[in-house]
Amino acid sequence: MRFWDGSAFVPLVVQEPASGTMAGVLARDPGFLVWWAAPVGIGSALARLERESALPVAVARRARRRLDALAEAWHEIRPTDAVRAEAVRLLRLHPLRAMDALQLAAALTAARALGGPEALPFVCLDHRLSEAAAREGFRVEPEAV
């Protein structure tokens, strides 16, 4: 089981340089956790690519269908007061955006139930979030972000 940040999903649904790497991570362990609002962040990334004409409409449509298929298999960490309080703590310690703090807080909440951050790999392609996750004790994948 791994926690997947939304940034790691885009290469699974759209062909990018990291697509092969991310497909390999998923193939090694198809069980994954995501933050409840991850579809919003992923949808935002796809919409931005589409607006910038970097993603044709038909390709974006296929990407959304692939994302829907992935969503059938993932397990969501739901919003709770504990996740929110953890996100606020993380914002004081790390240079994170609000959505990233919520994702990392969700991962920490899930990891505590498994024995701690070292028990739950954190899959992420965002450099700043990867650094914060590593400082919180997670093993971040892929290693070279």
N, CA, C and O atoms as a GROMACS GRO file, in nm:
protein
  580
    1MET      N    1   0.085  -0.118   0.000
    1MET     CA    2   0.000   0.000   0.000
    1MET      C    3   0.089   0.124   0.000
    1MET      O    4   0.189   0.130   0.072
    2ARG      N    5   0.052   0.222  -0.083
    2ARG     CA    6   0.123   0.349  -0.091
    2ARG      C    7   0.022   0.463  -0.088
    2ARG      O    8  -0.094   0.447  -0.126
    3PHE      N    9   0.069   0.579  -0.041
    3PHE     CA   10  -0.012   0.699  -0.052
    3PHE      C   11   0.033   0.772  -0.178
    3PHE      O   12   0.152   0.795  -0.197
    4TRP      N   13  -0.062   0.807  -0.263
    4TRP     CA   14  -0.031   0.876  -0.389
    4TRP      C   15  -0.078   1.021  -0.382
    4TRP      O   16  -0.196   1.048  -0.360
    5ASP      N   17   0.016   1.112  -0.400
    5ASP     CA   18  -0.018   1.254  -0.416
    5ASP      C   19  -0.078   1.271  -0.556
    5ASP      O   20  -0.044   1.196  -0.648
    6GLY      N   21  -0.165   1.368  -0.570
    6GLY     CA   22  -0.228   1.393  -0.700
    6GLY      C   23  -0.130   1.414  -0.813
    6GLY      O   24  -0.160   1.378  -0.927
    7SER      N   25  -0.013   1.474  -0.785
    7SER     CA   26   0.086   1.501  -0.890
    7SER      C   27   0.134   1.373  -0.958
    7SER      O   28   0.176   1.376  -1.074
    8ALA      N   29   0.128   1.262  -0.888
    8ALA     CA   30   0.178   1.136  -0.942
    8ALA      C   31   0.078   1.069  -1.035
    8ALA      O   32   0.114   0.976  -1.108
    9PHE      N   33  -0.047   1.115  -1.035
    9PHE     CA   34  -0.149   1.053  -1.119
    9PHE      C   35  -0.148   1.102  -1.262
    9PHE      O   36  -0.181   1.026  -1.354
   10VAL      N   37  -0.111   1.227  -1.284
   10VAL     CA   38  -0.118   1.281  -1.420
   10VAL      C   39  -0.037   1.195  -1.518
   10VAL      O   40  -0.088   1.167  -1.627
   11PRO      N   41   0.086   1.153  -1.486
   11PRO     CA   42   0.159   1.068  -1.581
   11PRO      C   43   0.099   0.929  -1.600
   11PRO      O   44   0.136   0.857  -1.692
   12LEU      N   45   0.006   0.890  -1.513
   12LEU     CA   46  -0.063   0.763  -1.533
   12LEU      C   47  -0.175   0.775  -1.635
   12LEU      O   48  -0.216   0.675  -1.694
   13VAL      N   49  -0.226   0.896  -1.655
   13VAL     CA   50  -0.340   0.913  -1.745
   13VAL      C   51  -0.307   0.992  -1.871
   13VAL      O   52  -0.385   0.992  -1.966
   14VAL      N   53  -0.190   1.058  -1.873
   14VAL     CA   54  -0.144   1.135  -1.988
   14VAL      C   55   0.002   1.096  -2.012
   14VAL      O   56   0.080   1.084  -1.917
   15GLN      N   57   0.039   1.076  -2.137
   15GLN     CA   58   0.177   1.039  -2.167
   15GLN      C   59   0.271   1.156  -2.138
   15GLN      O   60   0.261   1.263  -2.199
   16GLU      N   61   0.361   1.134  -2.043
   16GLU     CA   62   0.460   1.234  -2.002
   16GLU      C   63   0.592   1.161  -1.980
   16GLU      O   64   0.595   1.038  -1.977
   17PRO      N   65   0.703   1.235  -1.963
   17PRO     CA   66   0.831   1.168  -1.937
   17PRO      C   67   0.829   1.074  -1.816
   17PRO      O   68   0.900   0.973  -1.816
   18ALA      N   69   0.750   1.104  -1.715
   18ALA     CA   70   0.746   1.021  -1.594
   18ALA      C   71   0.646   0.906  -1.604
   18ALA      O   72   0.631   0.831  -1.508
   19SER      N   73   0.578   0.891  -1.716
   19SER     CA   74   0.472   0.789  -1.727
   19SER      C   75   0.523   0.648  -1.701
   19SER      O   76   0.459   0.572  -1.627
   20GLY      N   77   0.634   0.612  -1.759
   20GLY     CA   78   0.689   0.477  -1.740
   20GLY      C   79   0.725   0.451  -1.595
   20GLY      O   80   0.697   0.344  -1.540
   21THR      N   81   0.788   0.549  -1.534
   21THR     CA   82   0.827   0.536  -1.392
   21THR      C   83   0.705   0.518  -1.304
   21THR      O   84   0.704   0.431  -1.218
   22MET      N   85   0.604   0.600  -1.325
   22MET     CA   86   0.485   0.594  -1.240
   22MET      C   87   0.406   0.465  -1.264
   22MET      O   88   0.351   0.408  -1.170
   23ALA      N   89   0.402   0.419  -1.389
   23ALA     CA   90   0.335   0.292  -1.418
   23ALA      C   91   0.408   0.178  -1.346
   23ALA      O   92   0.345   0.084  -1.298
   24GLY      N   93   0.541   0.186  -1.340
   24GLY     CA   94   0.618   0.084  -1.268
   24GLY      C   95   0.589   0.085  -1.120
   24GLY      O   96   0.578  -0.021  -1.059
   25VAL      N   97   0.578   0.204  -1.061
   25VAL     CA   98   0.545   0.213  -0.918
   25VAL      C   99   0.408   0.150  -0.893
   25VAL      O  100   0.391   0.074  -0.798
   26LEU      N  101   0.312   0.182  -0.978
   26LEU     CA  102   0.178   0.128  -0.961
   26LEU      C  103   0.177  -0.024  -0.980
   26LEU      O  104   0.107  -0.095  -0.908
   27ALA      N  105   0.253  -0.074  -1.076
   27ALA     CA  106   0.257  -0.218  -1.102
   27ALA      C  107   0.314  -0.296  -0.984
   27ALA      O  108   0.272  -0.408  -0.957
   28ARG      N  109   0.410  -0.236  -0.913
   28ARG     CA  110   0.470  -0.304  -0.798
   28ARG      C  111   0.372  -0.318  -0.682
   28ARG      O  112   0.384  -0.411  -0.602
   29ASP      N  113   0.276  -0.228  -0.674
   29ASP     CA  114   0.181  -0.231  -0.563
   29ASP      C  115   0.055  -0.158  -0.606
   29ASP      O  116   0.047  -0.035  -0.593
   30PRO      N  117  -0.044  -0.231  -0.656
   30PRO     CA  118  -0.164  -0.164  -0.706
   30PRO      C  119  -0.257  -0.110  -0.598
   30PRO      O  120  -0.358  -0.046  -0.630
   31GLY      N  121  -0.227  -0.135  -0.470
   31GLY     CA  122  -0.309  -0.079  -0.364
   31GLY      C  123  -0.265   0.063  -0.334
   31GLY      O  124  -0.146   0.088  -0.314
   32PHE      N  125  -0.359   0.157  -0.332
   32PHE     CA  126  -0.316   0.294  -0.305
   32PHE      C  127  -0.422   0.374  -0.232
   32PHE      O  128  -0.542   0.351  -0.245
   33LEU      N  129  -0.370   0.469  -0.155
   33LEU     CA  130  -0.451   0.563  -0.080
   33LEU      C  131  -0.435   0.701  -0.142
   33LEU      O  132  -0.328   0.734  -0.194
   34VAL      N  133  -0.541   0.780  -0.138
   34VAL     CA  134  -0.535   0.918  -0.185
   34VAL      C  135  -0.613   1.006  -0.089
   34VAL      O  136  -0.700   0.958  -0.016
   35TRP      N  137  -0.583   1.133  -0.091
   35TRP     CA  138  -0.659   1.232  -0.016
   35TRP      C  139  -0.793   1.249  -0.086
   35TRP      O  140  -0.801   1.242  -0.208
   36TRP      N  141  -0.897   1.271  -0.010
   36TRP     CA  142  -1.033   1.286  -0.057
   36TRP      C  143  -1.046   1.388  -0.171
   36TRP      O  144  -1.124   1.365  -0.264
   37ALA      N  145  -0.971   1.498  -0.167
   37ALA     CA  146  -0.981   1.603  -0.269
   37ALA      C  147  -0.881   1.586  -0.384
   37ALA      O  148  -0.871   1.674  -0.469
   38ALA      N  149  -0.809   1.476  -0.387
   38ALA     CA  150  -0.711   1.456  -0.495
   38ALA      C  151  -0.772   1.470  -0.634
   38ALA      O  152  -0.708   1.527  -0.721
   39PRO      N  153  -0.894   1.421  -0.658
   39PRO     CA  154  -0.951   1.438  -0.793
   39PRO      C  155  -0.963   1.584  -0.835
   39PRO      O  156  -0.959   1.614  -0.955
   40VAL      N  157  -0.977   1.675  -0.740
   40VAL     CA  158  -0.984   1.817  -0.774
   40VAL      C  159  -0.848   1.865  -0.827
   40VAL      O  160  -0.842   1.933  -0.929
   41GLY      N  161  -0.742   1.830  -0.757
   41GLY     CA  162  -0.608   1.869  -0.801
   41GLY      C  163  -0.570   1.807  -0.934
   41GLY      O  164  -0.511   1.873  -1.020
   42ILE      N  165  -0.604   1.680  -0.952
   42ILE     CA  166  -0.572   1.612  -1.078
   42ILE      C  167  -0.655   1.674  -1.191
   42ILE      O  168  -0.604   1.700  -1.300
   43GLY      N  169  -0.783   1.698  -1.164
   43GLY     CA  170  -0.869   1.761  -1.264
   43GLY      C  171  -0.819   1.900  -1.301
   43GLY      O  172  -0.828   1.941  -1.417
   44SER      N  173  -0.767   1.972  -1.202
   44SER     CA  174  -0.711   2.105  -1.228
   44SER      C  175  -0.590   2.096  -1.321
   44SER      O  176  -0.577   2.176  -1.414
   45ALA      N  177  -0.504   1.998  -1.296
   45ALA     CA  178  -0.385   1.982  -1.381
   45ALA      C  179  -0.426   1.947  -1.524
   45ALA      O  180  -0.369   2.002  -1.619
   46LEU      N  181  -0.522   1.859  -1.540
   46LEU     CA  182  -0.567   1.822  -1.675
   46LEU      C  183  -0.633   1.940  -1.745
   46LEU      O  184  -0.609   1.963  -1.863
   47ALA      N  185  -0.715   2.016  -1.672
   47ALA     CA  186  -0.781   2.133  -1.732
   47ALA      C  187  -0.679   2.238  -1.774
   47ALA      O  188  -0.694   2.301  -1.879
   48ARG      N  189  -0.575   2.258  -1.690
   48ARG     CA  190  -0.471   2.356  -1.726
   48ARG      C  191  -0.400   2.313  -1.854
   48ARG      O  192  -0.378   2.396  -1.942
   49LEU      N  193  -0.365   2.186  -1.865
   49LEU     CA  194  -0.298   2.137  -1.987
   49LEU      C  195  -0.388   2.155  -2.108
   49LEU      O  196  -0.342   2.190  -2.217
   50GLU      N  197  -0.516   2.132  -2.089
   50GLU     CA  198  -0.611   2.149  -2.198
   50GLU      C  199  -0.624   2.296  -2.238
   50GLU      O  200  -0.624   2.329  -2.356
   51ARG      N  201  -0.635   2.386  -2.139
   51ARG     CA  202  -0.646   2.530  -2.167
   51ARG      C  203  -0.522   2.582  -2.239
   51ARG      O  204  -0.531   2.668  -2.327
   52GLU      N  205  -0.406   2.528  -2.201
   52GLU     CA  206  -0.280   2.573  -2.261
   52GLU      C  207  -0.253   2.505  -2.394
   52GLU      O  208  -0.145   2.521  -2.452
   53SER      N  209  -0.348   2.429  -2.443
   53SER     CA  210  -0.337   2.355  -2.570
   53SER      C  211  -0.224   2.254  -2.569
   53SER      O  212  -0.174   2.215  -2.675
   54ALA      N  213  -0.183   2.210  -2.453
   54ALA     CA  214  -0.081   2.106  -2.442
   54ALA      C  215  -0.146   1.968  -2.442
   54ALA      O  216  -0.077   1.866  -2.450
   55LEU      N  217  -0.277   1.965  -2.432
   55LEU     CA  218  -0.352   1.840  -2.427
   55LEU      C  219  -0.477   1.855  -2.513
   55LEU      O  220  -0.569   1.928  -2.476
   56PRO      N  221  -0.480   1.786  -2.627
   56PRO     CA  222  -0.600   1.794  -2.711
   56PRO      C  223  -0.724   1.745  -2.637
   56PRO      O  224  -0.715   1.664  -2.544
   57VAL      N  225  -0.839   1.795  -2.677
   57VAL     CA  226  -0.965   1.764  -2.610
   57VAL      C  227  -0.988   1.613  -2.603
   57VAL      O  228  -1.026   1.561  -2.498
   58ALA      N  229  -0.965   1.542  -2.712
   58ALA     CA  230  -0.989   1.396  -2.714
   58ALA      C  231  -0.894   1.324  -2.618
   58ALA      O  232  -0.935   1.228  -2.552
   59VAL      N  233  -0.771   1.370  -2.609
   59VAL     CA  234  -0.674   1.310  -2.517
   59VAL      C  235  -0.715   1.338  -2.373
   59VAL      O  236  -0.705   1.251  -2.287
   60ALA      N  237  -0.761   1.459  -2.347
   60ALA     CA  238  -0.807   1.495  -2.212
   60ALA      C  239  -0.927   1.409  -2.173
   60ALA      O  240  -0.938   1.366  -2.058
   61ARG      N  241  -1.016   1.385  -2.266
   61ARG     CA  242  -1.134   1.301  -2.239
   61ARG      C  243  -1.090   1.159  -2.202
   61ARG      O  244  -1.142   1.102  -2.107
   62ARG      N  245  -0.994   1.103  -2.277
   62ARG     CA  246  -0.942   0.968  -2.245
   62ARG      C  247  -0.872   0.968  -2.110
   62ARG      O  248  -0.885   0.872  -2.034
   63ALA      N  249  -0.798   1.076  -2.081
   63ALA     CA  250  -0.729   1.085  -1.952
   63ALA      C  251  -0.829   1.084  -1.837
   63ALA      O  252  -0.806   1.019  -1.735
   64ARG      N  253  -0.939   1.154  -1.852
   64ARG     CA  254  -1.041   1.156  -1.746
   64ARG      C  255  -1.105   1.018  -1.728
   64ARG      O  256  -1.136   0.978  -1.616
   65ARG      N  257  -1.124   0.946  -1.839
   65ARG     CA  258  -1.177   0.809  -1.828
   65ARG      C  259  -1.078   0.718  -1.756
   65ARG      O  260  -1.117   0.636  -1.673
   66ARG      N  261  -0.948   0.733  -1.787
   66ARG     CA  262  -0.845   0.654  -1.717
   66ARG      C  263  -0.844   0.688  -1.569
   66ARG      O  264  -0.831   0.600  -1.484
   67LEU      N  265  -0.857   0.816  -1.538
   67LEU     CA  266  -0.860   0.859  -1.399
   67LEU      C  267  -0.982   0.799  -1.326
   67LEU      O  268  -0.970   0.755  -1.212
   68ASP      N  269  -1.097   0.798  -1.393
   68ASP     CA  270  -1.216   0.737  -1.332
   68ASP      C  271  -1.193   0.589  -1.303
   68ASP      O  272  -1.237   0.539  -1.200
   69ALA      N  273  -1.124   0.519  -1.394
   69ALA     CA  274  -1.094   0.378  -1.372
   69ALA      C  275  -1.000   0.360  -1.252
   69ALA      O  276  -1.019   0.270  -1.171
   70LEU      N  277  -0.899   0.446  -1.241
   70LEU     CA  278  -0.809   0.440  -1.126
   70LEU      C  279  -0.884   0.468  -0.996
   70LEU      O  280  -0.858   0.406  -0.893
   71ALA      N  281  -0.977   0.563  -1.002
   71ALA     CA  282  -1.053   0.600  -0.883
   71ALA      C  283  -1.137   0.484  -0.831
   71ALA      O  284  -1.168   0.477  -0.712
   72GLU      N  285  -1.174   0.393  -0.919
   72GLU     CA  286  -1.250   0.275  -0.876
   72GLU      C  287  -1.167   0.189  -0.780
   72GLU      O  288  -1.223   0.118  -0.697
   73ALA      N  289  -1.035   0.195  -0.793
   73ALA     CA  290  -0.948   0.107  -0.714
   73ALA      C  291  -0.886   0.174  -0.592
   73ALA      O  292  -0.836   0.105  -0.504
   74TRP      N  293  -0.889   0.307  -0.585
   74TRP     CA  294  -0.820   0.369  -0.474
   74TRP      C  295  -0.906   0.376  -0.349
   74TRP      O  296  -1.029   0.362  -0.354
   75HIS      N  297  -0.839   0.400  -0.238
   75HIS     CA  298  -0.904   0.419  -0.108
   75HIS      C  299  -0.878   0.563  -0.067
   75HIS      O  300  -0.764   0.610  -0.072
   76GLU      N  301  -0.983   0.633  -0.027
   76GLU     CA  302  -0.970   0.775   0.006
   76GLU      C  303  -0.957   0.798   0.156
   76GLU      O  304  -1.024   0.734   0.236
   77ILE      N  305  -0.870   0.891   0.191
   77ILE     CA  306  -0.863   0.942   0.327
   77ILE      C  307  -0.962   1.058   0.331
   77ILE      O  308  -0.946   1.157   0.259
   78ARG      N  309  -1.062   1.047   0.414
   78ARG     CA  310  -1.169   1.145   0.420
   78ARG      C  311  -1.129   1.267   0.503
   78ARG      O  312  -1.040   1.259   0.587
   79PRO      N  313  -1.194   1.380   0.479
   79PRO     CA  314  -1.166   1.500   0.558
   79PRO      C  315  -1.217   1.484   0.701
   79PRO      O  316  -1.331   1.445   0.724
   80THR      N  317  -1.130   1.513   0.795
   80THR     CA  318  -1.166   1.507   0.937
   80THR      C  319  -1.102   1.627   1.007
   80THR      O  320  -1.016   1.696   0.951
   81ASP      N  321  -1.145   1.650   1.130
   81ASP     CA  322  -1.083   1.757   1.210
   81ASP      C  323  -0.935   1.727   1.232
   81ASP      O  324  -0.853   1.818   1.234
   82ALA      N  325  -0.900   1.599   1.248
   82ALA     CA  326  -0.760   1.561   1.270
   82ALA      C  327  -0.674   1.593   1.148
   82ALA      O  328  -0.562   1.642   1.162
   83VAL      N  329  -0.726   1.565   1.028
   83VAL     CA  330  -0.651   1.596   0.905
   83VAL      C  331  -0.632   1.747   0.894
   83VAL      O  332  -0.524   1.795   0.861
   84ARG      N  333  -0.738   1.822   0.920
   84ARG     CA  334  -0.729   1.968   0.912
   84ARG      C  335  -0.627   2.023   1.012
   84ARG      O  336  -0.545   2.108   0.976
   85ALA      N  337  -0.631   1.976   1.136
   85ALA     CA  338  -0.535   2.023   1.237
   85ALA      C  339  -0.392   1.988   1.198
   85ALA      O  340  -0.300   2.067   1.218
   86GLU      N  341  -0.374   1.869   1.142
   86GLU     CA  342  -0.240   1.828   1.098
   86GLU      C  343  -0.192   1.916   0.983
   86GLU      O  344  -0.075   1.953   0.978
   87ALA      N  345  -0.281   1.951   0.891
   87ALA     CA  346  -0.245   2.038   0.779
   87ALA      C  347  -0.199   2.174   0.828
   87ALA      O  348  -0.102   2.230   0.777
   88VAL      N  349  -0.269   2.228   0.926
   88VAL     CA  350  -0.230   2.358   0.983
   88VAL      C  351  -0.091   2.348   1.044
   88VAL      O  352  -0.010   2.439   1.027
   89ARG      N  353  -0.063   2.239   1.116
   89ARG     CA  354   0.070   2.219   1.174
   89ARG      C  355   0.176   2.213   1.064
   89ARG      O  356   0.282   2.274   1.075
   90LEU      N  357   0.146   2.140   0.958
   90LEU     CA  358   0.242   2.125   0.848
   90LEU      C  359   0.271   2.259   0.779
   90LEU      O  360   0.384   2.284   0.738
   91LEU      N  361   0.171   2.344   0.768
   91LEU     CA  362   0.191   2.475   0.705
   91LEU      C  363   0.286   2.562   0.786
   91LEU      O  364   0.356   2.647   0.731
   92ARG      N  365   0.289   2.542   0.918
   92ARG     CA  366   0.382   2.619   1.001
   92ARG      C  367   0.525   2.568   0.986
   92ARG      O  368   0.620   2.644   1.006
   93LEU      N  369   0.542   2.441   0.949
   93LEU     CA  370   0.675   2.380   0.944
   93LEU      C  371   0.738   2.373   0.806
   93LEU      O  372   0.861   2.373   0.793
   94HIS      N  373   0.655   2.367   0.704
   94HIS     CA  374   0.706   2.343   0.568
   94HIS      C  375   0.650   2.447   0.471
   94HIS      O  376   0.538   2.496   0.491
   95PRO      N  377   0.724   2.481   0.367
   95PRO     CA  378   0.674   2.577   0.267
   95PRO      C  379   0.579   2.509   0.168
   95PRO      O  380   0.613   2.488   0.052
   96LEU      N  381   0.458   2.476   0.215
   96LEU     CA  382   0.360   2.404   0.135
   96LEU      C  383   0.243   2.491   0.097
   96LEU      O  384   0.210   2.587   0.167
   97ARG      N  385   0.180   2.458  -0.014
   97ARG     CA  386   0.051   2.516  -0.049
   97ARG      C  387  -0.056   2.443   0.031
   97ARG      O  388  -0.033   2.332   0.080
   98ALA      N  389  -0.173   2.503   0.046
   98ALA     CA  390  -0.279   2.446   0.129
   98ALA      C  391  -0.317   2.305   0.085
   98ALA      O  392  -0.328   2.215   0.169
   99MET      N  393  -0.338   2.284  -0.045
   99MET     CA  394  -0.378   2.151  -0.094
   99MET      C  395  -0.270   2.048  -0.063
   99MET      O  396  -0.300   1.934  -0.027
  100ASP      N  397  -0.145   2.087  -0.078
  100ASP     CA  398  -0.035   1.994  -0.048
  100ASP      C  399  -0.029   1.961   0.100
  100ASP      O  400  -0.002   1.847   0.138
  101ALA      N  401  -0.053   2.060   0.185
  101ALA     CA  402  -0.054   2.035   0.330
  101ALA      C  403  -0.166   1.939   0.365
  101ALA      O  404  -0.148   1.851   0.450
  102LEU      N  405  -0.281   1.953   0.302
  102LEU     CA  406  -0.392   1.861   0.327
  102LEU      C  407  -0.358   1.719   0.280
  102LEU      O  408  -0.393   1.622   0.347
  103GLN      N  409  -0.292   1.708   0.166
  103GLN     CA  410  -0.255   1.574   0.118
  103GLN      C  411  -0.154   1.509   0.211
  103GLN      O  412  -0.167   1.391   0.245
  104LEU      N  413  -0.054   1.585   0.253
  104LEU     CA  414   0.046   1.530   0.344
  104LEU      C  415  -0.018   1.496   0.480
  104LEU      O  416   0.018   1.396   0.542
  105ALA      N  417  -0.110   1.579   0.526
  105ALA     CA  418  -0.180   1.552   0.652
  105ALA      C  419  -0.262   1.423   0.641
  105ALA      O  420  -0.266   1.344   0.735
  106ALA      N  421  -0.326   1.403   0.527
  106ALA     CA  422  -0.403   1.280   0.507
  106ALA      C  423  -0.310   1.158   0.509
  106ALA      O  424  -0.343   1.056   0.569
  107ALA      N  425  -0.194   1.171   0.446
  107ALA     CA  426  -0.098   1.061   0.446
  107ALA      C  427  -0.049   1.032   0.587
  107ALA      O  428  -0.036   0.916   0.626
  108LEU      N  429  -0.020   1.136   0.663
  108LEU     CA  430   0.025   1.116   0.802
  108LEU      C  431  -0.083   1.050   0.886
  108LEU      O  432  -0.053   0.963   0.969
  109THR      N  433  -0.207   1.089   0.866
  109THR     CA  434  -0.317   1.029   0.940
  109THR      C  435  -0.328   0.880   0.909
  109THR      O  436  -0.343   0.798   0.999
  110ALA      N  437  -0.320   0.846   0.782
  110ALA     CA  438  -0.325   0.704   0.741
  110ALA      C  439  -0.204   0.629   0.793
  110ALA      O  440  -0.216   0.515   0.839
  111ALA      N  441  -0.087   0.691   0.786
  111ALA     CA  442   0.036   0.625   0.828
  111ALA      C  443   0.035   0.592   0.977
  111ALA      O  444   0.086   0.489   1.019
  112ARG      N  445  -0.022   0.679   1.056
  112ARG     CA  446  -0.029   0.653   1.201
  112ARG      C  447  -0.104   0.524   1.230
  112ARG      O  448  -0.068   0.452   1.323
  113ALA      N  449  -0.206   0.496   1.153
  113ALA     CA  450  -0.283   0.372   1.172
  113ALA      C  451  -0.201   0.249   1.133
  113ALA      O  452  -0.232   0.137   1.175
  114LEU      N  453  -0.097   0.270   1.053
  114LEU     CA  454  -0.012   0.159   1.008
  114LEU      C  455   0.118   0.148   1.087
  114LEU      O  456   0.198   0.059   1.060
  115GLY      N  457   0.138   0.237   1.182
  115GLY     CA  458   0.260   0.232   1.263
  115GLY      C  459   0.354   0.348   1.241
  115GLY      O  460   0.456   0.356   1.310
  116GLY      N  461   0.325   0.438   1.151
  116GLY     CA  462   0.409   0.556   1.128
  116GLY      C  463   0.442   0.575   0.982
  116GLY      O  464   0.418   0.486   0.901
  117PRO      N  465   0.500   0.692   0.948
  117PRO     CA  466   0.528   0.725   0.808
  117PRO      C  467   0.620   0.624   0.737
  117PRO      O  468   0.609   0.604   0.616
  118GLU      N  469   0.709   0.561   0.813
  118GLU     CA  470   0.799   0.465   0.749
  118GLU      C  471   0.724   0.343   0.696
  118GLU      O  472   0.779   0.267   0.616
  119ALA      N  473   0.600   0.321   0.740
  119ALA     CA  474   0.520   0.207   0.698
  119ALA      C  475   0.438   0.233   0.572
  119ALA      O  476   0.377   0.141   0.517
  120LEU      N  477   0.437   0.358   0.524
  120LEU     CA  478   0.354   0.395   0.410
  120LEU      C  479   0.434   0.478   0.311
  120LEU      O  480   0.453   0.597   0.334
  121PRO      N  481   0.483   0.418   0.203
  121PRO     CA  482   0.555   0.499   0.103
  121PRO      C  483   0.466   0.609   0.048
  121PRO      O  484   0.344   0.592   0.034
  122PHE      N  485   0.528   0.722   0.016
  122PHE     CA  486   0.459   0.842  -0.032
  122PHE      C  487   0.501   0.865  -0.176
  122PHE      O  488   0.617   0.893  -0.203
  123VAL      N  489   0.407   0.852  -0.270
  123VAL     CA  490   0.437   0.866  -0.413
  123VAL      C  491   0.402   1.007  -0.456
  123VAL      O  492   0.288   1.052  -0.441
  124CYS      N  493   0.502   1.078  -0.510
  124CYS     CA  494   0.483   1.220  -0.538
  124CYS      C  495   0.584   1.267  -0.642
  124CYS      O  496   0.699   1.222  -0.644
  125LEU      N  497   0.541   1.357  -0.729
  125LEU     CA  498   0.631   1.418  -0.827
  125LEU      C  499   0.654   1.566  -0.801
  125LEU      O  500   0.724   1.632  -0.879
  126ASP      N  501   0.597   1.619  -0.696
  126ASP     CA  502   0.614   1.760  -0.660
  126ASP      C  503   0.734   1.771  -0.566
  126ASP      O  504   0.733   1.714  -0.457
  127HIS      N  505   0.834   1.845  -0.607
  127HIS     CA  506   0.959   1.854  -0.530
  127HIS      C  507   0.938   1.906  -0.388
  127HIS      O  508   0.987   1.847  -0.292
  128ARG      N  509   0.867   2.015  -0.374
  128ARG     CA  510   0.847   2.077  -0.243
  128ARG      C  511   0.770   1.983  -0.149
  128ARG      O  512   0.806   1.969  -0.032
  129LEU      N  513   0.665   1.920  -0.200
  129LEU     CA  514   0.587   1.828  -0.119
  129LEU      C  515   0.668   1.703  -0.086
  129LEU      O  516   0.658   1.650   0.024
  130SER      N  517   0.748   1.656  -0.181
  130SER     CA  518   0.834   1.540  -0.155
  130SER      C  519   0.933   1.568  -0.043
  130SER      O  520   0.955   1.483   0.043
  131GLU      N  521   0.991   1.687  -0.043
  131GLU     CA  522   1.085   1.723   0.063
  131GLU      C  523   1.015   1.727   0.199
  131GLU      O  524   1.070   1.678   0.297
  132ALA      N  525   0.897   1.785   0.205
  132ALA     CA  526   0.823   1.791   0.331
  132ALA      C  527   0.787   1.650   0.378
  132ALA      O  528   0.798   1.620   0.496
  133ALA      N  529   0.744   1.565   0.286
  133ALA     CA  530   0.708   1.427   0.322
  133ALA      C  531   0.830   1.352   0.377
  133ALA      O  532   0.819   1.279   0.475
  134ALA      N  533   0.944   1.371   0.313
  134ALA     CA  534   1.066   1.306   0.362
  134ALA      C  535   1.102   1.357   0.502
  134ALA      O  536   1.143   1.279   0.588
  135ARG      N  537   1.088   1.487   0.524
  135ARG     CA  538   1.117   1.542   0.657
  135ARG      C  539   1.020   1.491   0.763
  135ARG      O  540   1.053   1.486   0.882
  136GLU      N  541   0.901   1.453   0.721
  136GLU     CA  542   0.803   1.398   0.814
  136GLU      C  543   0.823   1.247   0.836
  136GLU      O  544   0.750   1.185   0.913
  137GLY      N  545   0.921   1.189   0.768
  137GLY     CA  546   0.955   1.048   0.791
  137GLY      C  547   0.911   0.950   0.684
  137GLY      O  548   0.932   0.830   0.700
  138PHE      N  549   0.850   0.998   0.577
  138PHE     CA  550   0.808   0.909   0.469
  138PHE      C  551   0.926   0.872   0.380
  138PHE      O  552   1.021   0.949   0.364
  139ARG      N  553   0.918   0.754   0.321
  139ARG     CA  554   1.007   0.717   0.210
  139ARG      C  555   0.932   0.763   0.085
  139ARG      O  556   0.822   0.715   0.057
  140VAL      N  557   0.991   0.855   0.012
  140VAL     CA  558   0.925   0.913  -0.105
  140VAL      C  559   0.965   0.837  -0.231
  140VAL      O  560   1.082   0.804  -0.251
  141GLU      N  561   0.868   0.811  -0.314
  141GLU     CA  562   0.890   0.745  -0.443
  141GLU      C  563   0.832   0.832  -0.554
  141GLU      O  564   0.730   0.897  -0.530
  142PRO      N  565   0.890   0.836  -0.670
  142PRO     CA  566   1.022   0.781  -0.701
  142PRO      C  567   1.130   0.863  -0.630
  142PRO      O  568   1.110   0.979  -0.596
  143GLU      N  569   1.242   0.800  -0.609
  143GLU     CA  570   1.347   0.864  -0.528
  143GLU      C  571   1.404   0.990  -0.591
  143GLU      O  572   1.434   1.086  -0.519
  144ALA      N  573   1.420   0.993  -0.721
  144ALA     CA  574   1.483   1.108  -0.786
  144ALA      C  575   1.378   1.208  -0.834
  144ALA      O  576   1.349   1.216  -0.954
  145VAL      N  577   1.321   1.282  -0.740
  145VAL     CA  578   1.221   1.385  -0.779
  145VAL      C  579   1.291   1.517  -0.788
  145VAL      O  580   1.228   1.619  -0.818
   0.00000   0.00000   0.00000
